[in-house]
Amino acid sequence: MASLHRSLTLLRRFPVRSLPKQRYSTLAEDVRSDSTFRIPIIDFSAFRATAALSEKRRVSDDIVNGFKEVGFVYLSGHGIPGDVIDNVYRKSATFFSLPQEIKDQVAWDDPRANRGYVKVGRERVTQASDAAEIAALRAKAPDTKESMEIGRDWDPIWKNKWPKEADSPEFKRTMLQFFQTCHELHVDVMRSIALGLDLHESFFDRKIDQQYHNLRLLSYPSIRTKLLSQEGQARAGAHSDYGTITLLFQDSVGGLEVQNPHTQHFQPAHPIPGTIVVNAGDLLARWSNDVLRSTLHRVVAPPAQRINDTEGMTSTRQSIAFFCNPNFDAAIESLPTCVSATNPSKYKSVTTEEYIVGRLAATYN
């Protein structure tokens, strides 16, 4: 009893003060400053696994909020096994290691097809739309990367350009399987976007079912830092993507930077194991009347290995981008839930083909 009396006396003399409740900042608050900028990490497994609309809507709201504030999200729980992605990386590396003359046999040659091999220096991604301006940028500071572009393999007009099986075993089969896997994930993500924009979950289904997508394998060769420090030079210049969304698979090297839409400063998007970087493209932004952001991004040199006192050598880098597009004849015009009397439509109607082919024609040499 004596000890209890002493405790009560102490409590009266030194009352316990309640601690202030911890307040967690929102994404909208964090992205207003470069010091707190972040790309949200969203677990997509709940959307894929459940039939409950309330749970799907929770994930959908997170994705749409990420696209509203940043234009980018990291997607975990996406359902694509790591060993599948690793195998695509291996087959991609094997292709890019082929002699130049073999790769040149499947060279890219038409923006309407958008298929084939693109050698280092042929492309210059940019936000410029004038062909002469882009040509001048390409001549001065071309992108220091090579790529392989793969489309739907059953197209009646435009055919994929495949290396010979003897030169790159299992390359075609691996890429076609991965193309289909990425398309299926794209459909699910677009369903989540539909819900997050107060549309029926299947709103986009018939507008994206013809699979006019582009699987791009990317190889960034090792390069001296002096070459990348020249004015306007980057591994891939600042640009937005053209379609609905992009699924980006990064290796561990890094180099992707995303422009903070609120400060206009570029911030690193570091590789996070087990995630896919997903960003909104131009046509999704147009569809949403700019409710969703198509954010500028670029690829810069990662930390380099020192060669001497004045120069270093960057590491090689691989990435895989799956550019998701609506059907080529789809009319892209502002969605009914994204316009109002105070927010009228900003864009005239355009078809997917008109927009993408126009952008591609200006981008390549």
SVG drawing of the C-alpha trace seen along z (x, -y; Angstrom):
<svg xmlns="http://www.w3.org/2000/svg" viewBox="-21 -28 66 50">
<polyline fill="none" stroke="black" stroke-width="0.4" points="0.0,0.0 2.9,-2.3 4.3,-1.9 0.9,-2.6 0.5,-5.7 4.0,-7.0 3.0,-6.3 -0.2,-8.2 1.6,-11.1 4.1,-11.2 1.4,-11.2 -0.3,-14.1 3.0,-16.0 4.2,-15.1 1.1,-14.4 1.5,-12.4 1.1,-14.7 -0.4,-13.2 2.0,-13.0 0.9,-14.9 -0.5,-12.7 2.0,-12.0 0.9,-13.5 1.9,-11.7 2.2,-13.9 0.3,-13.2 1.8,-12.6 0.5,-16.0 2.4,-17.7 5.6,-15.7 6.0,-16.4 5.8,-20.2 9.4,-20.2 12.5,-18.5 13.7,-17.5 10.6,-15.4 9.8,-14.4 8.9,-10.7 7.4,-8.3 4.7,-6.2 5.2,-2.5 1.8,-0.7 1.1,3.0 -1.0,4.1 -1.5,7.6 -4.7,6.7 -6.3,5.4 -5.3,8.5 -6.5,10.9 -9.8,9.5 -13.3,9.2 -14.3,6.8 -15.0,3.4 -14.0,1.5 -10.6,3.0 -10.0,2.5 -11.1,-1.1 -8.6,-1.7 -5.7,-0.5 -7.1,-2.4 -7.3,-5.7 -3.7,-5.3 -2.6,-4.8 -4.6,-7.7 -3.4,-9.9 0.2,-9.0 -0.4,-9.9 -2.1,-13.1 0.7,-14.3 3.8,-12.8 2.9,-11.0 4.9,-8.0 4.4,-5.1 6.4,-2.0 4.2,1.1 5.0,4.1 2.9,7.2 2.5,6.9 2.5,10.7 5.4,11.0 7.9,13.5 11.5,12.3 13.0,15.2 10.9,14.3 12.2,10.7 15.8,12.0 15.5,14.2 14.3,11.3 17.4,9.4 19.7,12.3 18.2,12.6 18.4,8.8 22.1,8.8 22.8,11.6 21.2,9.7 23.1,6.5 26.4,8.3 26.0,9.5 28.3,8.0 27.1,4.7 26.6,6.0 24.2,8.7 22.1,6.2 22.0,3.8 20.3,6.6 17.1,5.9 17.4,2.1 14.4,-0.1 13.2,-1.9 9.7,-3.2 7.9,-5.2 4.5,-3.5 6.0,-0.1 8.3,-1.2 10.1,2.2 13.7,3.2 17.1,2.3 18.1,-1.3 21.9,-1.9 23.6,-4.4 23.1,-8.0 20.1,-7.4 17.5,-8.6 17.1,-11.8 14.1,-11.8 13.0,-15.3 9.8,-17.4 10.5,-19.5 8.0,-19.0 9.8,-20.8 11.6,-18.3 14.5,-20.7 15.0,-21.4 15.1,-17.7 17.5,-17.0 19.8,-19.7 19.7,-18.3 20.3,-14.8 23.4,-16.0 24.7,-17.8 23.8,-15.4 22.3,-12.1 21.1,-9.7 23.9,-7.3 21.9,-4.1 20.8,-1.4 17.5,0.4 15.4,3.1 11.7,2.4 9.1,5.2 5.4,4.9 2.5,7.2 3.6,10.2 0.4,10.8 0.1,7.3 -1.1,7.8 1.1,4.9 4.0,4.3 6.2,7.2 8.7,7.6 12.4,7.9 13.8,10.9 17.4,12.0 18.1,15.4 17.5,18.2 21.1,19.3 22.4,15.8 20.1,15.3 18.5,18.6 15.1,18.3 15.0,14.5 11.8,14.4 9.9,16.8 11.0,15.1 10.0,11.6 6.6,12.7 5.7,14.4 6.9,11.3 4.9,9.0 1.7,10.9 2.5,10.9 3.0,7.1 -0.2,6.5 -2.2,8.4 -0.7,6.3 -1.4,3.2 -5.1,4.2 -5.3,4.6 -3.6,1.2 -5.9,-0.5 -8.9,1.0 -7.6,-0.4 -7.2,-3.8 -10.8,-3.6 -12.1,-3.0 -9.9,-5.8 -11.4,-8.2 -15.0,-7.2 -15.5,-5.2 -16.7,-1.5 -13.8,0.8 -14.0,2.1 -14.2,-1.3 -10.9,-1.0 -11.0,2.7 -12.3,2.4 -10.1,-0.6 -6.8,1.2 -7.5,4.8 -5.7,4.7 -2.3,4.5 -0.7,1.7 2.1,1.7 5.9,1.5 8.3,3.7 11.6,1.8 14.9,3.5 17.5,0.9 21.2,1.1 23.3,-1.9 26.9,-1.1 29.8,-2.1 30.9,-5.7 33.4,-8.2 31.9,-10.8 33.5,-13.6 31.2,-12.7 28.1,-12.8 29.1,-16.2 28.8,-18.0 25.9,-20.5 22.6,-18.8 24.1,-15.3 22.4,-12.5 22.0,-8.7 18.4,-9.6 17.2,-13.2 14.3,-14.7 11.0,-13.5 7.5,-12.2 6.1,-9.0 3.5,-8.9 0.9,-6.3 -1.3,-5.4 1.2,-4.0 4.8,-2.7 6.0,0.3 9.7,-0.1 11.9,2.6 15.3,1.2 18.5,3.1 20.5,2.2 22.7,-0.5 20.1,-3.3 20.2,-6.6 16.5,-7.3 15.4,-10.8 11.9,-12.1 11.1,-15.8 9.2,-17.0 6.2,-18.6 5.9,-21.2 9.5,-22.4 10.7,-21.5 13.8,-19.9 14.8,-16.3 14.9,-13.7 16.4,-10.2 14.0,-7.2 16.3,-4.6 15.8,-1.0 13.7,0.9 13.9,4.7 10.7,6.4 9.0,3.3 8.1,1.9 8.2,-1.8 4.9,-2.8 4.3,-6.2 1.4,-7.9 1.9,-8.9 0.7,-11.7 -2.4,-10.0 -3.6,-9.1 -3.0,-12.7 -5.0,-13.9 -7.8,-11.4 -7.9,-12.7 -7.8,-16.3 -4.5,-16.7 -6.0,-15.4 -3.2,-12.8 0.3,-13.9 2.6,-12.8 5.8,-13.7 9.2,-14.5 12.0,-12.0 15.5,-11.3 18.4,-8.9 21.6,-10.3 25.0,-8.7 25.2,-6.7 28.3,-7.0 31.4,-6.3 34.6,-4.3 37.5,-6.7 40.0,-6.4 42.2,-9.4 42.1,-12.7 39.7,-14.3 37.6,-11.5 35.7,-8.3 33.8,-5.5 30.2,-4.8 28.8,-1.3 26.7,0.4 23.0,0.3 20.1,2.3 16.4,1.6 13.2,2.9 10.3,0.6 6.8,1.7 5.0,-1.2 1.3,-0.6 -0.9,-2.2 -4.6,-2.4 -5.9,-0.9 -4.6,-2.9 -8.1,-4.0 -9.2,-5.0 -10.3,-8.6 -8.6,-10.2 -10.8,-12.9 -11.5,-14.1 -13.2,-11.6 -16.7,-12.6 -15.5,-12.5 -12.6,-14.8 -14.4,-17.8 -16.8,-20.3 -18.1,-23.8 -15.0,-25.1 -12.6,-22.6 -13.6,-22.3 -11.7,-20.0 -8.3,-21.3 -7.6,-19.1 -9.2,-18.4 -9.8,-14.7 -6.9,-12.8 -6.4,-9.1 -3.6,-7.1 -2.0,-6.6 -2.0,-10.3 -0.3,-11.3 2.3,-8.5 3.4,-8.2 3.8,-12.0 6.0,-12.0 8.1,-9.0 8.7,-10.4 10.3,-13.5 12.3,-11.6 14.4,-9.3 17.0,-9.9"/>
</svg>
